[in-house]
Amino acid sequence: MTTQTNDPEFAALRRFSALLGRDPLRTQAAGGNTSLKRDGVLWVKASGTWLAEAEERDIFVAVSLPPLLDAIRANDERAAKATDFVVADANPLGLRPSVETSVHAVLPQAAVLHIHCVETVARVARADAREEIAARLDGLDGIVWSYVPYVKPGLPLAREIDAVSKPGTNVVLLGNHGLIVAADTVAAAVRLIERVGAALAEPARQASEPDIAGLEALAAGSPYRLPTDPAAHATATDPARLAIAARGTLYPDHVVFLGSGTAVLAEGDAPADVAARATLPPMLLAVPGKGVLIHRDVLRGGDALARALAEVTGRISVDAPLRFLTVEEEQELVTWDAEIYRRSLAGASKS
Ligand SMILES: [Zn+2]
């Protein structure tokens, strides 16, 4: 069997995974996943690991591809976790495959990259996403795209991609979720990300400067703190961003890391009182005109998702028709055992 040490494509997978993982506009925290198929084995990112760490740590786990594909197509629920198909003697660290392993399996190309790129997310959050994408991607040489309206990540999504993708599909846009590209080599897949990102790009709206002193005063004595990335403040300092964010949740990792939607601090209210009143205090609290506060109990990765929200909402026009996750869709994410596992890893290494 090909091993990770003698195949230059593995080196490319690790290098580009780390580059994608370190770019907050492309991947946030433990989100996003990448894979490489070799000799009937799917090497896929392990659940809860960070693409950004792809060069420092072993983040890939080997899964036997033929039985996994059989299970996906036979509606065998073991395909969901894919743990039964892990190549045990190639998994000394006991890693668990990504919740999106089945998505990587159904695409035939050797290299598959899945990211939550903010340019894509801003387009696929729209109710008219398919038309928006067609207007920007149709006619681009070498790009065969398909669009899959929101379904729960993991096995349901893999089945949907398998059903709707025409032969040769190499770009899949996921409604209220993100982007998948697939190619024969990792470098070719990365080029697809760059081309699609450029075609979907919109300049981010300007936002006023945050009121750091005002936020610090509000946070004092409360379980809230300032975000580690100041770019997160734009959600609350740009009224258009705030109007969008306050309406609900646009994509899964927001609810996984920050909870449902974005709480907005009312005039005259105090963050300490908001936390005291709530059974589950909001992890992200927007203070209109001033900036955002993050709850100290947030999972590792919550700050990256707070930044992502500012980036995504800043690239959506004020009058865009949007589709938010329904209450049922949010519920199935927070009660899904695969996500509970991923959150437990984030909690265990909480910064
Ligand atoms: Zn995803």
Residues whose N, C-alpha, C, O or C-beta is under 5 A from the ligand:
A	BS01	ZN	G32 G178
